[in-house]
Structures are given as structure tokens and as C-alpha cells.
Amino acid sequence: METALGGIRVLELCSMVAGPFCTKIMSDMGAEVLKVESPETGDEARRRGPYAGDVPHPERSGLYFYLNTNKLGITLDYRTAEGSKILKELVKGYDVIVEDNPPGVLSDLSLGYETLVESHPALIMTSITPFGQTGPYRDYKAYPLNCIHSSGEGYVTPSGTLFRDRPPVKLGKFAGEYEVGTYSALATLVALYYKGFTGMGQHIDISKQEALTISCLFDHLPYTMVGMTVSRLMPRVPETGVVPCKDGHVMCVSFEQTFWERIKQLMGEPEWTREGWYDDQDKRREHAAEVRKRLEEWASARTKKELHEGALEEGVALSPFLTPGEILQSELLKSRGFFTEITHPQMGKVTCATAPYHLSRTPWRCERTAPMLGEHNEEIYCRRLGYDKQELAKLAGLGVI
């Protein structure tokens, strides 16, 4: 099958989410991605659940499985002298390196961009760190939680009147890391596009803090323009927003007057909506608490499904808060083929998301499941680099691979 990035080779020196998601986007588009893991422990994601069958095992991690489908995998300790030498050999056959080491680590091993580019001027290196390669925070360590809050995104989450008593929270699970991975993939693809015209590679410096700040830039703009600090306690549309119902919550939005007219139709135009001020958008905002109370009383007697189906008929901007189970059973997502089953030697059949895009000529495909630890050592070291099996055994004994 023809692929969008067929012929592109990517070397991944990453763990957990942001870097692996960046390369997953590329492998799903047809690039050959070779994932390099430490010989004994592998990617940290292998030790994170959920696990297939609720049995903790490095080859049964759902997180690792999702982030690494379509990739090849080898083990290599490139922090050793022999490992560093092998990595330099590998790099010669690759277009892109995506890495998430702390700034300076690869340079200290003579594996930094400034060294590798001397013999490989077309090389693209994408470096993902919490605060970037330069600046006073370059050497600071951070977990995803730190990065979320350093971007300001936690300050405006969650928003709405239902959550006034809650402190700021981070995004669910690794949502922020997926955002970083997406920006990293975008930047890498742009660099590949540039290389196609010039033949020259470049070093891409990704700051997680900056990527996440871009994602919530809309909340920062009022401060730069009028000096106003947007708070998560300032609901965007006071009279609507998150509305509790019989079996959960829905998001109901009425930015425009036309939406309010449709909401009235959805509710059956109750008597209280016929009072003159309810049809004036500014006055509805003045009486936001009363409007919300009426909406909640109406919604509390109805299920998410009832509200959503009615909203679709009336053209109301209302959507339910879906649970993971409801998403997996979504007829809409099923009809678009969003989920598929992939068979893994340790996990068996796993239901997995495909991609949020549909390319007519080069569609998403799954050619291989996530690699077992060191699964492709023989293929890469022996068939591509020319090592024999005895040398491979010796390197394994020394802990290099």
C-alpha cells in the first residue's frame, strides 16, 4: 500500500508519551520508525497501566502498545562507548532523530546535533524537553504535571460554575503530552518539507511549556490586550456551559441568539422563556444564575441520550460528556472505522484507535504491532549493520544491547 511518508526513516530515542506519540504519527503515515530502548528496562511506558487482563507485565502495557504500533524496536545503551559507536553507525541510514534526553546529554556523548550533522548534513533532529534547549530553565526536570501548570493551562481548568470550589487541575492523564507530541510531529514534517527543497536538515528545539502555552493562548490574549487575567472561575457563557442531567452532564452553548432560540424549541418553549428579557442576550447574562437554574431543572429529568438526540434535531450546540465505554460503543465512530482490532503476541486482540484523519490516497494502516523489547535486534544489527550472531551475543553479554 502506498503511504504518505514511505521511504522516510526515523530513529526514536524517547520514552513515555510526547516523543513516542510524535513518532507514532509519522509511523502511522508510513515512515519507518526504529525505537531504541535501554537493554534491561526499556521504555518507562512499559511499566504503566492499564495492562491487558490486569496482569502487570512490560509486554502487556496498553499505554506502550498504543504509542508504539507500526514501529521496529531494538535495545541499545548508547551511553556506553560501544553503544555510542553503534548509534553513530545507525544514524547514517536515517533522516530524522527524535529524542527527549535532558539538554546536553547527547552532546556529552558526542551524539549531539552539532556533531552528527558534520557527517550527515541532511539530518533532522527533534529534541523534546520540558523547557527547551536554551534559557535559565533548560536544565530543570519536570513531570507532565509541572509542564501543564507552567503553561498556565491548569489555571483555567476546569472552568464553569459547577467547579467553583475546586482548585486548578491538570488535563486528564497525558493529554498535555499528546499535544506536545502533535506539535513535535508537525515541526518535524515541516523540516522534512524544507529538506526536500534544500537537501539540508536542521535541529528542532521543542519546549513542552511553550507547546502547552500555545494551546491555551486564547486565555492569555485578554491579558496582553487589555490587562485582564482570565480565570477558570469566569465561565465563557454564564447562562449555559456544563449542565448536570439525569445520568451525567452535557455541554450546552448559546453564544449566539439563534442558538438560544433553538434551545427554547428543544425545551418546548416553557412559560418562563416568554418573559421579554429572556430573549435579550445581555439581560440573560445579567440573570445568568436564574437561567442556569431553569436549564438544570429541565435537564435533570432527562438522560444524556435524550438531550443529545433532541439537540441534533433542533440544531442545538449540545453534546454529552461521554464515558470511555460510551465512546467505544459510539455508532458514529464505528461507522467511520475509528476503532480497529490489533493482535499482539502477549496481549491478544486489542481494540485500538486508528487516526483522526482520512487520507483518500494514503490511508492509515497498521502493518505491525508494538515491538517486544529488542524484537528487531537481529534484523537491524545483523542484516543492516553487518554484525554476526556471535558479536550480537557478546554485545548482549556486555549489556550494550
WORAHU-V678088 format. One record per pair of residues at least 12 apart in sequence whose C-alpha atoms are under 8 Angstrom apart, sorted by the first residue. I is the first residue (numbers start at 0). J is the second residue. Records with the same first field share a line. If there is no record, write none. Layout:
I: J, J
This chain:
0: 361
1: 360, 361
2: 28, 29, 361, 362
3: 28, 29, 30, 361
4: 25, 28, 29, 30
5: 28, 29, 30, 31
6: 29, 30, 31
7: 29, 30, 31, 93, 94
8: 30, 31, 32, 33, 92, 93, 94, 95
9: 22, 30, 31, 32, 33, 93, 94, 95, 96, 97
10: 32, 33, 34, 35, 90, 93, 95, 96, 97
11: 32, 33, 34, 35, 96, 97, 98
12: 34, 35, 36, 96, 97, 98, 99, 100
13: 34, 35, 36, 42, 97, 98, 99, 100
14: 42, 43, 44, 99
15: 42, 43, 44, 63
16: 44, 66, 173, 176, 177, 180
17: 127, 176, 177, 178, 179, 180
18: 97, 98, 99, 127, 180, 183
19: 66, 67, 180
20: 66, 67, 177, 180, 181
21: 180, 181, 182, 183, 184
22: 97, 184
23: 66, 67, 68, 69, 70
24: 181, 184
25: 184
26: 68, 69, 70
27: 69, 363, 364, 365
28: 361, 362, 363, 364
31: 70, 71
32: 69, 70, 71
33: 70, 71, 72, 73
34: 70, 71, 72, 73
35: 72, 73, 74, 75
36: 72, 73, 74, 75, 76, 372, 373
37: 74, 75, 76, 400
38: 74, 75, 76, 372, 373, 398, 399, 400
41: 74, 372
42: 63
44: 60, 62, 63
45: 57, 58, 59, 60, 62, 63
46: 60
47: 60, 61, 62, 63
48: 60, 61, 62
49: 61, 62
51: 346
52: 346
58: 345, 346, 371, 372
59: 345, 346
63: 369
64: 368, 369
65: 351, 369
66: 369
67: 368, 369, 370
68: 365, 367, 368, 369, 370
69: 365, 366, 367, 368, 369
70: 367, 368, 369, 370
71: 369, 370, 374, 375
72: 370, 371, 372, 373, 374, 375, 376
73: 372, 373, 374, 375, 376, 379, 400
74: 372, 373, 376, 400
75: 399, 400
76: 398, 399, 400
77: 399
78: 108
79: 399
81: 399
82: 399, 400
83: 108, 110
87: 110, 115
88: 384
89: 384
91: 119
93: 122
94: 121, 122, 123
95: 122, 123, 124, 125
96: 122, 123, 124, 125
97: 124, 125, 126, 127
98: 124, 125, 126, 127
99: 126, 127, 128
100: 126, 127, 128
101: 128, 138, 140
102: 128, 131, 132, 137, 138
112: 124, 202
120: 199, 200
121: 194, 198, 199, 200, 201
122: 199, 200, 201
123: 187, 190, 191, 200, 201, 202, 203
124: 200, 201, 202, 203
125: 183, 187, 202, 203, 204, 205
126: 202, 203, 204, 205
127: 183, 204, 205, 206, 207
128: 205, 206, 207
129: 141, 146, 206, 207, 208
130: 206, 207, 208, 209
131: 204, 205, 206, 207
132: 204, 205, 206
143: 173, 175, 176
144: 169
146: 207, 208, 211
147: 169, 170, 175, 208, 211
148: 169
149: 208
150: 208, 209, 211, 212, 215
151: 212, 215
152: 169, 211, 212, 215
153: 167, 168, 169, 170
154: 167, 168, 230, 231
155: 167, 218, 229, 230, 231, 232
156: 168, 169, 170, 231
157: 231
158: 230, 231, 232, 233, 234
159: 231, 232, 233, 234, 235, 240, 241
160: 232, 233, 234, 241
161: 241
162: 232
163: 232
167: 231
175: 211
176: 207
178: 210, 211, 214
179: 207, 210, 211
182: 210
183: 205
186: 203
187: 203
236: 252, 253, 254, 284
237: 284, 287, 288, 291
238: 283, 284, 286, 287, 288, 290, 291
239: 251, 252, 253, 290, 291, 294
240: 252
242: 294, 295, 298
243: 295, 298, 299
244: 295, 298, 299, 300, 301, 302, 303
245: 298, 299, 300, 301, 302, 303
246: 301, 302, 303
247: 302, 303, 320
248: 303, 319, 320
249: 303, 317, 318, 319, 320
250: 317, 318, 319, 320
251: 315, 316, 317, 318
252: 316, 317
253: 316
256: 278, 280
258: 314, 315, 316
259: 278
261: 313, 314, 315
262: 310, 313, 315
264: 313
265: 309, 310, 313, 315
266: 297
303: 319
304: 319
307: 319
336: 353
337: 352, 353, 354, 355
338: 350, 351, 352, 353
339: 351, 352, 353
341: 368
342: 368
343: 368, 369
377: 391
